């Protein structure tokens, strides 16, 4: 038997209590560490510093990020912005985990690769295909609690899974189209705060999906990739029966606006009322509008939308159940028409049934501090404001889709938009990684969703399906892509490919030519000829450069005056090319982008590369292209069915003397052939008569300039495509002596002496010699009036 006194019992009890407390303390300590590590230890958000930053980065308020209403064409009052600081981390998969640790904070909606996001994770190769998770707590406002809650994402690149309070509410693939989920059933009404978790995954260009100019090795014309949320996240409350979307189609020929109201959860008693306003004045109303059916509303005093007068009608849609309003949205539209018709003998683009020349920049939509996302709404407008200040009327949105507010600004400011569909990459074995759908069908699926999401903006007038040959499949599939686009939207023009493989299909014949502008002949069908890219003049501005490690230049100048002079020279060439049917030109580009430093503005948007006087000269040259045109008198062979015949002689040795250029020379023994003359090796050179060998060709033609008025002889210019040295005479007088070769039709001034000798309405002898010594060979020329007022041409 063991005897223990009271002192021993008390001591043992204290020891027991001590260890119990130690255990509890240890548990509490470990729990605290876990909680602290999952929250307090998370690196707090702080904006990083990119190589260069825009002035708007300083204006970013993490408590009020991009606060503007994100969907201007369908506005409701009950909404809440979820942009701001979220928790962020890398995870193993897209499965929700309630105890998930988040070790960083990110500023939504800036992609994790950006400086403004606070992450600036640029381990692109390591990150491809990895999963990243976002988390945010939010409370449902009282004025939303009695209705359904819709969670909206402007864009997430590329694949995402979304959870509310641990419950999956949906997933989405596609980096450029908006989407939403009805999260009402996942809301926990017993909780003050709700938790949203978003898991994202992106394979960049290795996944096969549309990715635009994002590339892991971001050099030359390829830029920093984007992963995850990059447009506004927001919620809105709606009744069970509500308006889901609107389809708006203007018809200026009938003076009607055609509106389709697409609702959710309708009954037989669901109707709509559409009320249209010109400012504060009501101008039309349609009552008892049937759901899902197009309603045509007459506008008696129709006002048209154009870049010069971007008038927008406002309208309101009210959804009713048994006469009671259950939902309403505010929207707007513009009355405009885009088409192709004949002008000056060529198919050109028409705006509102009139020939209209499109002139604008390539607009990549990249930001050094936000990458895909402009720091503020003012920043988003900046490039468009400068586009207008330069006198341009169009912007080619290059292989990227912008937030809805960008198109809203285009609508309000009057900027025509050519919208590129972001190009796909190539996945493993032609399949999307992690997805069984065929690569091409996924491209078509994303293309249709992008087009549907943008279909109501009047500023958008053209869809470009493929850029050059990036991700472009075979001819049959390319044509099918155009057919799908046409089926999706038959109210706008469609370009099968900007730049290269157009397979004579679609509405547009597009060429890219650097640095000078050019156009390609279009003799096959009624398609408008455009120069979809040209220019690329580099002027480096120290202190405002990205300097990413590559040297990308088409052509370089060393002062703002040189930049202005070259830009104006190219612009004047464009005016001359209108004689052959050119009806649009896209200058590369509005701003520098990373290593591609050929913008009119620096990448940080802090320096316009010309002063106000120089900008004014550029503006005047551009505006002259819009208000004036050029008319062919003696067409070049680009005109197709208007080919001219010439007398010609090919000789291995130059003809002795110069009598061959004189009117008195007898050329009756010479051959006769159709222009142009060459060996068929040059793009854009319509070779109709063969000229081969190291030789000189001599051409003669009598022409009476019957359509030339004496007072217009100062507007007369030549278009010449020569390879190589070329001399041109008019009535025996030297009009131009051209050395070397061109790779396109160039505008050539006529010498004063030759111009003075032109006999209007009488026969004039045009005599040409062209010598070839190496490589390809070609000669063709024509005469045109340059700078004729467009409204006086036919």
C-alpha positions in Angstrom: 0.0 0.0 0.0 1.2 3.5 -0.9 0.4 6.4 1.3 0.4 10.0 -0.2 -0.1 13.0 1.9 -2.2 16.0 0.9 0.8 18.1 0.0 1.8 15.5 -2.5 -1.7 15.3 -3.9 -1.9 19.0 -4.3 1.5 19.0 -6.1 0.5 16.2 -8.5 -2.8 18.1 -9.2 -0.8 21.3 -10.0 1.5 19.3 -12.3 -1.5 17.8 -14.0 -3.2 21.1 -14.5 0.1 22.6 -15.7 0.4 20.1 -18.5 -3.2 20.4 -19.4 -2.8 24.1 -19.7 0.4 23.6 -21.7 -1.4 21.4 -24.1 -4.2 23.9 -24.5 -1.7 26.7 -24.9 0.1 24.7 -27.5 -3.1 24.0 -29.4 -4.1 27.6 -29.2 -0.6 28.7 -30.3 -0.7 26.3 -33.2 -4.2 27.4 -34.2 -3.1 31.1 -33.9 -0.1 30.4 -36.1 -2.3 28.7 -38.7 -4.8 31.5 -38.8 -2.1 34.2 -38.6 -0.2 32.5 -41.4 -3.2 32.2 -43.6 -4.2 35.8 -43.1 -1.8 38.1 -41.3 1.3 36.5 -42.8 -0.1 37.1 -46.3 2.0 39.7 -48.0 0.0 42.9 -48.0 -0.8 44.5 -51.3 1.7 47.1 -52.5 2.0 48.4 -56.1 5.2 47.2 -57.8 7.4 49.3 -60.1 7.5 48.3 -63.7 10.3 49.4 -66.0 8.2 52.5 -66.8 4.8 53.5 -65.4 1.9 55.6 -66.7 0.9 58.8 -64.9 -2.5 57.2 -64.0 -0.8 54.5 -61.8 -0.5 57.1 -59.0 -4.3 57.6 -59.2 -5.2 54.0 -58.6 -7.0 53.7 -55.3 -7.2 50.1 -54.0 -10.4 50.9 -52.2 -12.0 52.3 -55.4 -10.6 50.5 -58.4 -12.2 51.2 -61.8 -15.4 52.3 -60.1 -17.3 53.2 -63.3 -20.4 51.1 -64.3 -18.8 48.3 -66.4 -21.6 47.6 -68.9 -22.9 50.9 -70.4 -25.3 49.4 -72.8 -27.4 47.7 -70.2 -27.4 49.7 -67.0 -29.2 48.8 -63.8 -29.2 50.7 -60.5 -28.6 47.8 -58.1 -25.0 46.8 -58.5 -21.8 46.6 -56.5 -18.2 46.6 -57.7 -16.0 43.8 -56.3 -12.7 45.2 -57.6 -10.1 45.8 -55.0 -7.7 43.8 -52.8 -8.2 40.0 -52.9 -6.2 37.2 -51.4 -4.1 35.3 -53.9 -1.9 32.1 -54.1 -0.7 29.3 -56.3 -2.6 26.0 -55.7 -2.4 22.4 -56.9 -5.8 22.2 -58.6 -9.2 23.9 -59.0 -10.8 22.1 -56.0 -12.1 24.3 -53.2 -10.3 23.9 -49.8 -11.8 25.7 -46.8 -8.4 25.7 -45.0 -6.5 27.0 -48.1 -3.6 29.3 -47.1 -3.3 32.6 -49.1 0.1 34.0 -49.0 -0.3 37.2 -51.2 -2.7 39.9 -52.0 -3.6 41.0 -55.5 -5.4 44.1 -56.8 -8.3 42.9 -59.0 -8.8 43.3 -61.9 -5.1 43.6 -62.8 -3.4 40.4 -64.0 -0.8 38.9 -61.7 2.0 39.7 -64.2 1.3 43.4 -63.9 2.9 45.9 -61.6 -0.4 47.4 -60.4 -1.6 43.9 -59.3 1.1 44.0 -56.6 2.3 40.5 -57.6 4.3 41.1 -60.9 4.9 37.4 -61.3 6.8 37.1 -64.6 8.0 33.5 -64.3 6.0 32.8 -67.4 7.3 29.4 -68.4 7.1 28.1 -64.9 3.5 29.4 -64.5 2.1 28.0 -67.7 -0.7 25.6 -66.9 -0.4 26.2 -63.2 -3.5 27.0 -61.1 -3.9 30.2 -59.1 -6.6 31.0 -56.6 -8.3 34.3 -55.6 -10.4 34.9 -52.5 -12.6 37.8 -51.3 -15.2 38.3 -48.6 -18.1 40.6 -49.4 -21.5 41.5 -48.0 -24.8 41.6 -49.9 -26.3 45.1 -49.6 -29.8 45.2 -48.1 -31.3 46.6 -51.3 -30.2 43.4 -53.2 -31.2 40.7 -50.7 -34.8 40.2 -52.0 -33.7 39.5 -55.6 -31.5 37.1 -57.4 -27.7 37.9 -57.4 -25.7 37.7 -60.6 -21.9 37.6 -60.4 -20.2 39.2 -63.4 -16.7 38.9 -64.8 -15.6 41.2 -67.6 -12.9 38.8 -68.6 -10.7 36.0 -67.1 -7.8 34.5 -69.1 -8.2 31.6 -69.8 -10.0 29.0 -67.7 -11.7 29.5 -64.4 -13.9 27.8 -61.8 -15.9 30.0 -59.4 -17.1 29.1 -55.8 -19.4 30.9 -53.5 -19.1 29.8 -49.8 -17.3 26.7 -51.0 -20.1 25.8 -53.5 -19.2 25.7 -57.2 -21.4 28.1 -59.2 -19.9 27.6 -62.6 -16.8 27.5 -64.8 -15.8 29.4 -68.0 -13.2 29.1 -70.7 -12.2 32.0 -73.0 -10.0 35.0 -72.1 -11.9 37.7 -74.0 -15.6 37.5 -73.4 -17.7 38.5 -70.4 -19.8 36.0 -68.4 -21.9 35.7 -65.3 -23.3 33.2 -62.8 -26.5 33.3 -60.9 -25.2 32.8 -57.3 -28.4 33.2 -55.4 -28.6 29.5 -54.3 -25.0 29.6 -53.0 -25.6 32.7 -50.8 -25.6 31.9 -47.1 -28.3 34.2 -45.6 -27.1 33.4 -42.1 -23.7 34.9 -42.7 -22.9 38.6 -42.8 -20.1 38.0 -45.3 -20.0 35.8 -48.3 -16.8 34.2 -49.7 -16.0 34.2 -53.4 -13.1 31.9 -54.6 -11.9 32.0 -58.2 -9.5 29.4 -59.6 -7.7 30.2 -62.9 -5.5 28.4 -65.3 -3.8 29.5 -68.5 -1.4 27.7 -70.8 -0.6 30.9 -72.8 0.3 30.2 -76.4 0.9 26.5 -75.7 -2.8 25.8 -74.9 -4.1 26.4 -78.5 -6.8 28.8 -77.4 -7.0 32.5 -78.6 -4.2 34.4 -76.8 -3.5 37.4 -79.1 0.0 38.9 -78.8 0.7 37.4 -75.4 3.8 35.2 -75.5 6.0 33.6 -72.8 9.1 34.9 -74.6 7.9 38.5 -74.9 10.3 39.9 -77.5 10.0 42.0 -80.7 6.3 42.1 -81.6 5.2 39.7 -78.8 4.3 41.1 -75.4 3.9 40.1 -71.7 1.3 37.4 -71.2 -1.7 37.8 -68.9 -3.1 35.2 -66.4 -6.5 35.3 -64.6 -8.9 38.2 -63.9 -8.2 41.3 -66.0 -11.5 43.1 -66.2 -14.0 44.3 -63.6 -15.8 41.8 -61.2 -19.2 42.9 -60.0 -22.6 41.8 -58.8 -26.1 43.0 -59.6 -29.5 42.1 -58.3 -32.3 41.1 -60.6 -35.9 39.8 -60.2 -36.6 36.2 -61.1 -38.1 37.5 -64.4 -35.5 39.9 -65.9 -33.9 41.1 -69.0 -30.9 38.9 -69.9 -29.6 40.7 -73.0 -30.5 43.1 -75.9 -29.9 42.8 -79.6 -29.9 46.2 -81.3 -29.8 46.5 -85.1 -30.1 49.9 -86.9 -31.6 50.1 -90.4 -31.0 53.6 -91.8 -32.6 52.7 -95.1 -36.0 52.1 -93.4 -35.4 54.6 -90.7 -36.0 52.0 -88.1 -34.2 50.6 -85.0 -34.7 46.9 -84.5 -34.5 45.7 -80.9 -34.8 42.2 -79.5 -35.4 41.7 -75.8 -34.1 38.4 -74.5 -35.4 37.7 -71.0 -35.0 35.0 -68.3 -37.9 33.1 -66.6 -40.7 34.7 -68.6 -44.3 33.8 -68.5 -47.1 34.2 -71.0 -47.9 37.6 -69.4 -44.3 39.0 -69.7 -44.2 42.0 -72.0 -41.8 44.9 -72.5 -42.1 48.6 -73.3 -39.3 50.3 -75.2 -39.0 54.1 -75.0 -36.5 56.0 -77.1 -35.1 59.5 -76.3 -33.3 62.2 -78.1 -31.7 63.8 -75.1 -34.6 64.4 -72.7 -37.2 64.3 -75.4 -39.1 61.1 -76.1 -39.2 60.4 -79.8 -40.7 56.9 -80.0 -42.2 54.2 -77.9 -43.1 50.5 -78.5 -45.5 48.8 -76.1 -46.4 45.2 -75.5 -43.2 44.0 -77.1 -43.0 40.3 -77.4 -40.1 38.5 -75.8 -37.3 37.1 -78.0 -38.8 38.7 -81.2 -37.3 41.6 -83.1 -39.3 44.8 -82.8 -39.0 47.4 -85.5 -39.4 51.0 -84.3 -39.7 53.9 -86.7 -37.6 57.1 -86.2 -39.4 59.9 -88.1 -36.6 62.5 -87.8 -33.6 60.1 -87.9 -30.2 61.4 -86.9 -27.2 59.4 -88.2 -24.1 58.4 -86.3 -20.7 59.1 -87.8 -17.2 60.1 -86.6 -18.0 63.7 -87.4 -21.4 63.5 -85.6 -21.5 60.6 -83.2 -25.1 61.1 -82.2 -26.5 58.4 -79.8 -30.2 57.8 -78.9 -30.9 56.7 -75.4 -33.6 54.2 -74.7 -35.2 52.4 -71.8 -36.6 48.9 -71.6 -39.2 48.1 -68.9 -40.2 44.5 -68.4 -43.8 44.0 -67.1 -45.8 41.2 -65.6 -49.6 41.8 -65.8 -48.9 45.5 -66.2 -46.5 45.8 -63.3 -42.8 46.8 -64.0 -40.6 44.0 -62.7 -37.3 45.0 -64.4 -35.8 47.9 -66.3 -32.5 48.7 -68.0 -31.1 51.8 -69.7 -29.3 51.6 -73.0 -28.4 53.5 -76.2 -27.8 53.0 -79.9 -26.4 54.8 -83.0 -28.0 54.9 -86.4 -25.3 53.9 -88.9 -24.7 51.6 -91.8 -21.5 50.1 -93.1 -21.3 48.5 -96.6 -19.2 48.1 -99.8 -20.2 49.8 -103.0 -18.6 51.4 -106.0 -16.9 54.7 -105.9 -14.5 56.1 -108.6 -14.9 52.8 -110.4 -13.7 50.7 -107.5 -15.4 48.9 -104.6 -14.8 50.9 -101.5 -16.3 51.1 -97.9 -19.4 53.2 -97.5 -20.6 54.7 -94.3 -24.3 55.6 -94.2 -24.5 55.0 -98.0 -21.6 57.4 -98.9 -18.0 56.6 -99.7 -16.0 57.1 -96.5 -12.2 56.8 -96.2 -11.1 55.0 -92.9 -7.8 56.2 -91.4 -6.6 55.2 -88.0 -3.9 53.5 -85.9 -3.1 50.0 -84.9 -4.1 50.0 -81.2 -2.7 47.1 -79.2 -4.3 48.1 -75.9 -1.2 47.3 -73.7 0.0 49.2 -70.6 3.4 49.0 -69.0 1.9 48.9 -65.5 -1.4 47.2 -66.1 -0.5 45.1 -69.2 -4.1 44.3 -70.5 -5.9 46.6 -68.1 -5.8 50.4 -68.2 -5.1 51.9 -64.7 -8.1 54.1 -64.8 -11.1 55.0 -67.1 -9.3 58.3 -68.0 -6.3 56.2 -69.1 -8.6 54.0 -71.2 -9.9 57.1 -73.0 -6.5 58.6 -73.5 -5.4 56.7 -76.7 -8.8 57.4 -78.3 -8.6 61.1 -77.5 -5.1 61.3 -79.1 -6.4 59.3 -82.1 -9.0 62.0 -82.7 -6.5 64.8 -82.1 -4.3 63.4 -84.8 -7.3 63.7 -87.2 -8.0 60.0 -87.4 -11.5 58.5 -87.6 -10.8 54.8 -86.9 -8.9 52.5 -84.6 -7.9 48.9 -85.4 -8.2 47.0 -82.1 -5.4 44.6 -82.7 -5.9 41.0 -81.6 -7.4 42.0 -78.3 -10.8 42.7 -76.9 -11.3 45.6 -74.6 -13.6 46.2 -71.7 -17.1 47.4 -72.6 -16.3 50.9 -71.6 -13.7 51.3 -74.3 -16.3 50.7 -77.0 -18.6 53.0 -75.2 -16.0 55.7 -75.4 -15.6 55.0 -79.1 -19.4 55.3 -79.5 -19.4 58.6 -77.7 -16.3 60.1 -79.3 -17.0 58.9 -82.8 -14.2 56.4 -83.6 -14.8 53.6 -86.1 -13.5 50.3 -84.8 -12.0 47.4 -86.8 -12.2 44.6 -84.3 -9.7 41.8 -84.6 -10.6 38.3 -83.2 -7.6 37.3 -81.0 -5.6 34.6 -82.8 -5.3 31.1 -81.5 -2.1 29.3 -80.9 -1.3 25.6 -81.5 -1.9 23.1 -78.8 -0.4 19.6 -78.3 -1.5 17.4 -81.3 -3.9 20.1 -82.4 -5.9 19.7 -79.2 -6.5 22.1 -76.3 -4.6 21.0 -73.3 -6.9 19.8 -70.7 -9.9 20.0 -73.0 -11.2 17.5 -75.6 -12.7 20.0 -78.0 -11.1 20.5 -81.3 -8.8 23.5 -81.5 -10.7 25.0 -84.5 -14.1 24.6 -83.0 -12.9 26.2 -79.8 -11.7 29.2 -81.9 -15.1 29.5 -83.6 -16.9 29.2 -80.3 -14.8 31.9 -78.7 -15.1 34.1 -81.8 -18.9 33.9 -81.8 -19.1 34.7 -78.1 -16.8 37.7 -78.6 -18.9 38.9 -81.5 -22.2 38.5 -79.6 -20.8 40.4 -76.6 -19.9 43.3 -78.8 -22.7 43.3 -81.4 -24.6 46.4 -80.2 -21.8 49.0 -80.4 -22.3 51.3 -83.4 -18.6 52.1 -83.5 -17.7 48.5 -84.6 -17.9 48.3 -88.4 -15.6 45.4 -89.3 -14.5 42.0 -87.9 -11.1 40.6 -88.8 -11.1 36.9 -88.4 -7.4 36.2 -88.8 -4.3 38.4 -88.7 -1.8 37.5 -91.3 -1.4 33.7 -90.9 -1.3 33.5 -87.1 -3.2 30.4 -86.1 -4.9 30.4 -89.5 -5.9 26.9 -90.8 -6.3 25.7 -94.4 -8.4 27.5 -97.0 -11.6 25.5 -96.5 -11.6 26.1 -92.7 -10.7 29.8 -93.2 -13.7 30.3 -95.4 -15.8 28.4 -92.9 -14.7 30.8 -90.3 -15.9 33.7 -92.4 -19.2 32.0 -93.0 -19.7 31.5 -89.2 -18.8 35.1 -88.6 -21.3 36.2 -91.3 -24.0 34.0 -89.8 -23.3 35.6 -86.4 -23.4 39.2 -87.7 -24.5 40.1 -91.2 -24.6 43.8 -90.5 -20.9 44.5 -90.5 -18.0 43.9 -92.9 -15.8 40.8 -92.5 -12.1 40.4 -93.4 -11.0 36.8 -93.6 -7.4 37.8 -93.0 -5.6 41.1 -92.5 -2.3 40.9 -94.3 -1.9 37.6 -96.2 -4.0 34.5 -96.9 -7.3 35.9 -97.9 -8.3 33.2 -100.4 -10.3 35.9 -102.3 -13.1 35.6 -99.7 -14.9 38.0 -97.4 -15.5 41.8 -97.9 -11.9 43.1 -97.6 -8.7 42.8 -99.6 -6.1 43.7 -97.1 -2.3 44.0 -97.3 0.4 44.8 -94.8 3.3 46.8 -96.2 6.2 48.3 -94.3 7.3 51.0 -94.0 5.5 52.7 -97.0 1.8 52.1 -97.6 0.6 49.9 -100.4 -2.4 48.1 -101.7 -3.0 44.9 -103.7 -5.1 44.6 -106.8 -8.5 43.1 -106.4 -9.7 42.1 -109.9 -11.6 39.0 -108.8 -14.6 40.2 -106.9 -16.3 43.2 -105.2 -14.1 43.6 -102.2 -12.7 46.8 -100.7 -8.9 47.2 -100.8 -7.3 48.4 -97.7 -3.8 48.7 -96.2 -4.3 47.0 -92.9 -0.8 47.9 -91.6 2.0 50.3 -92.7 4.4 52.8 -91.2 6.1 51.6 -88.0 8.4 54.7 -87.8 10.7 54.4 -84.8 11.7 57.5 -82.8 13.3 56.6 -79.5 12.6 58.8 -76.5 15.1 58.2 -73.7 13.7 57.8 -70.2 10.4 56.5 -71.6 11.5 53.1 -73.0 10.6 49.6 -71.9 14.0 48.1 -73.0 13.1 44.4 -72.8 16.0 43.0 -74.7 15.1 43.0 -78.4 15.7 45.6 -81.1 12.6 45.9 -83.4 12.5 48.4 -86.2 10.9 48.8 -89.6 12.5 52.3 -90.2 14.0 54.8 -87.8 14.1 58.6 -87.5 16.1 60.7 -85.1 14.0 63.8 -84.4 10.3 64.8 -84.1 10.6 66.8 -87.4 11.9 63.7 -89.2 9.0 61.7 -87.8 6.5 64.3 -88.9 8.0 64.6 -92.4 8.1 60.8 -93.0 4.6 60.4 -91.6 3.2 63.2 -93.9 5.1 61.7 -96.9 3.5 58.3 -96.3 0.1 59.9 -95.8 0.4 61.7 -99.1 1.2 58.4 -100.8 -2.0 57.0 -99.4 -3.9 59.8 -101.1 -2.4 58.8 -104.4 -3.2 55.2 -103.9 -6.9 56.0 -103.6 -6.9 56.3 -107.5 -6.5 52.5 -107.5 -9.3 52.0 -105.0 -7.5 52.1 -101.6 -10.2 53.1 -99.1 -8.5 52.6 -95.7 -5.1 52.8 -94.1 -3.9 51.6 -90.6 -0.8 53.2 -89.3 1.5 51.2 -86.9 0.9 52.4 -84.3 -0.7 54.8 -81.7 1.8 54.0 -78.8 5.0 52.1 -78.3 4.4 48.7 -76.9 7.2 47.1 -74.9 10.1 46.5 -77.4 8.1 47.7 -80.4 8.9 51.4 -80.2 7.1 52.8 -83.3 4.3 54.6 -81.7 3.3 58.2 -82.0 3.2 58.2 -78.2 5.6 56.6 -75.7 4.5 53.4 -74.0 4.1 55.2 -70.7 1.8 57.8 -72.4 3.9 60.6 -71.1 5.3 61.9 -74.4 3.6 62.7 -77.7 6.6 62.4 -80.1 5.6 65.6 -82.0 4.9 69.1 -80.9 1.5 70.8 -81.4 2.6 72.4 -84.7 3.8 69.1 -86.1 0.7 67.3 -85.0 -1.3 69.9 -86.8 0.6 69.2 -90.0 -0.1 65.5 -89.6 -3.7 66.1 -88.9 -4.0 68.2 -92.1 -2.5 65.4 -94.2 -4.8 62.8 -92.7 -7.9 65.0 -93.0 -7.0 65.6 -96.7 -7.2 61.8 -97.3 -10.7 61.8 -95.7 -12.1 64.8 -97.5 -10.3 64.3 -100.8 -9.5 61.4 -103.1 -7.6 60.6 -106.3 -9.0 59.7 -109.7 -7.3 57.5 -112.2 -7.0 58.9 -115.7 -4.7 56.3 -117.3 -5.2 53.3 -114.9 -2.4 51.0 -113.9 -2.7 47.2 -114.4 -4.1 47.1 -110.8 -7.4 48.2 -112.2 -8.0 44.7 -113.5 -10.5 45.0 -116.3 -9.0 48.4 -117.4 -5.7 47.1 -118.6 -3.9 49.4 -121.0 -2.1 48.3 -124.2 1.4 49.6 -125.0 3.8 49.2 -127.9 6.9 47.6 -126.6 10.4 46.5 -127.6 12.8 44.3 -125.5 16.5 44.6 -126.3 19.6 43.1 -124.7 21.4 46.3 -125.5 20.1 49.9 -125.1 18.7 51.4 -128.3 21.2 53.9 -129.6 20.2 57.5 -129.4 17.0 58.9 -128.0 14.8 59.0 -131.0 12.6 56.2 -129.6 11.2 58.7 -127.0 10.1 61.3 -129.6 6.6 61.5 -131.2 8.1 61.3 -134.7 9.7 57.8 -134.0 8.1 55.0 -136.0 7.1 52.1 -133.6 5.0 50.2 -136.1 7.4 47.2 -136.0 7.2 47.0 -132.2 5.0 44.4 -130.5 1.8 45.3 -128.6 1.1 44.0 -125.1 -1.0 44.6 -122.0 0.5 46.3 -118.9 2.3 45.4 -116.7 5.4 43.9 -118.1 7.6 41.5 -116.0 8.6 38.0 -115.0 5.8 37.5 -112.4 7.9 37.4 -109.4 6.7 40.4 -107.4 3.7 40.6 -105.1 1.2 43.2 -106.1 2.6 43.4 -109.7 -0.1 42.4 -112.2 2.1 40.8 -114.9 0.1 40.5 -118.2 3.0 40.6 -120.7 6.2 38.6 -120.1 9.5 40.4 -119.9 12.4 38.3 -118.9 16.2 38.3 -119.1 18.8 40.9 -118.4 17.6 43.5 -120.8 15.9 46.8 -121.3 12.3 47.2 -122.2 11.0 50.2 -124.1 7.3 51.3 -124.0 5.3 53.8 -126.0 1.7 54.9 -125.8 -0.4 57.8 -127.1 -2.8 59.2 -124.7 -5.1 62.3 -125.0 -5.8 63.1 -121.3 -9.4 63.7 -122.3 -10.7 63.8 -118.8 -8.1 66.3 -117.6 -9.1 70.0 -117.2 -6.4 72.5 -118.0 -6.7 74.0 -114.5 -6.1 70.6 -112.9 -2.7 69.8 -114.6 -1.0 70.7 -111.3 -2.9 67.8 -109.6 -1.6 65.3 -112.2 0.8 62.6 -110.9 2.2 59.3 -112.0 2.0 55.9 -110.2 5.0 53.8 -111.1 6.0 50.3 -110.2 9.6 49.8 -111.5 12.3 47.2 -111.2 14.9 48.6 -111.9 16.1 51.9 -113.4 13.4 53.7 -115.2 13.1 56.9 -117.4 9.7 58.3 -118.3 9.1 60.9 -121.1 6.1 62.9 -122.1 6.2 64.3 -125.6 9.9 63.8 -125.7 10.6 65.7 -122.4 11.9 63.8 -119.3 9.1 63.6 -116.8 11.0 61.5 -114.2 14.2 59.5 -113.9 13.9 56.7 -111.2 16.9 54.8 -109.9 16.9 51.3 -108.3 13.6 49.6 -107.8 10.3 49.8 -105.9 8.3 47.0 -104.3 5.0 48.7 -104.9 3.3 51.5 -106.9 4.8 54.7 -105.8 3.5 58.2 -106.4 5.9 60.1 -108.7 5.8 63.9 -109.4 6.0 65.0 -113.1 8.8 67.4 -113.9 7.7 71.0 -114.5 9.0 70.9 -118.0 7.1 67.8 -119.0 3.9 69.0 -117.2 4.0 72.3 -119.2 4.2 70.3 -122.4 1.0 68.2 -121.9 -1.6 68.9 -124.5 -5.1 68.5 -122.9 -7.5 66.8 -125.3 -4.8 66.0 -127.9 -2.6 63.0 -128.3 0.4 62.9 -126.0 3.3 60.4 -126.3 4.2 58.5 -123.2 7.6 56.8 -123.6 9.3 54.6 -121.0 12.5 52.7 -120.7 13.2 50.2 -117.9 16.5 48.3 -117.4 17.0 45.1 -115.4 20.3 43.8 -114.2 19.4 41.3 -111.5 16.5 39.6 -109.7 12.9 40.3 -110.5 11.8 42.8 -113.1 8.6 44.7 -113.7 7.3 48.0 -115.2 3.9 49.6 -115.1 2.6 53.1 -114.8 -0.5 55.2 -114.9 -1.6 58.8 -114.4 -4.1 60.1 -111.9 -5.5 63.3 -110.4 -4.4 63.5 -106.8 -6.3 65.6 -104.3 -9.8 65.8 -105.9 -12.6 66.6 -103.4 -14.3 63.3 -102.5 -17.8 64.8 -102.8 -17.1 65.8 -106.4 -16.0 62.3 -107.5 -18.4 59.6 -108.6 
